[in-house]
């Protein structure tokens, strides 16, 4: 099941991933649900207080 996040403004974002240079996985949010992925284990979602945009962060 794909991971979605609804921010404080009520906008729903879907988590996507792609492969960056060197094979590293890059996670980003989009308003398009097509191709969305699950939230990987060991990561959490935080929201930028000014813009309301969600970001993926490794848990400490």
N, C-alpha and C positions, 0 to 999 in steps of 0.2 A: 504494500500500500504506500502511495506517495505521501510525502510529508508536506503539510501546508501550515502556514502561520498567518494569523490575522492580527494586524498591528493596532495601535491605539486609535487610529483614524477609521478602522473598520475595513481596510483594504486587505484582501487575501493574497498572499504570495506563496509560490510553490518552489520547493528546493530542487535545484538541478546540479549536475556535475559535468565536468569535462576534464580532459587530460591536458595539462600544461607542458611546457618544455621540460624535458628530463623525466617525463612520466608522472609528475606530481599531480594529484587530484585537486582540482579547484572547485569549490562549492559556491554557488550563487543563487539568488532568489529572482524569480520572474513572476509576472502576473499570468503567464500562460501555463496551464496545468499539463499540457502535452509533453511527455518525456520526463516528468518529475520523478525523483528518487526518494528513498527513505533517508531519514537522518541517521548518519553512521554512529555506531557505538563510540562513546568517549567524546562526543561533541555536544554542544548546547547552543541554543539560539538566544542572542541578545538583540535589543532594539536600540538604534541610535535615538537618543532623546530629542534631538533637534529636528531630524528629518523623518523619523518614524520608520526608517528602513531597517529590515532585519539583517543580521549577520550571523554566520556560523563561527563558533569559537571552540577550541579544544578545552575540555574541562581540566582543571588543575587539581 
